[in-house]
Amino acid sequence: MAVKEKKTAYPQIKIKLKKSLAGRTQKQRATVKGLGLRKIDSEVVREKRPEILGMVKKIYFLLQVTDVEN
């Protein structure tokens, strides 16, 4: 019988693409796509998980990140 792990409720952050992807590396473009962003000024709301924060850290200079009040 498998033991269920508790799901942790993470706070949420709003991520907005502020700069163009023109001239960016393929890895940076893939990271933006992985976050779910497409065009300049597009926004997504994601959980503040270690995986997401790592992606944001790699391309922080392209983004605007704000906390979402629950």
Beta strands, then each sheet from edge to edge (+ up, - down):
strand 1: 12-17
strand 2: 43-47
strand 3: 63-67
sheet 1: 2+ 1- 3+
end
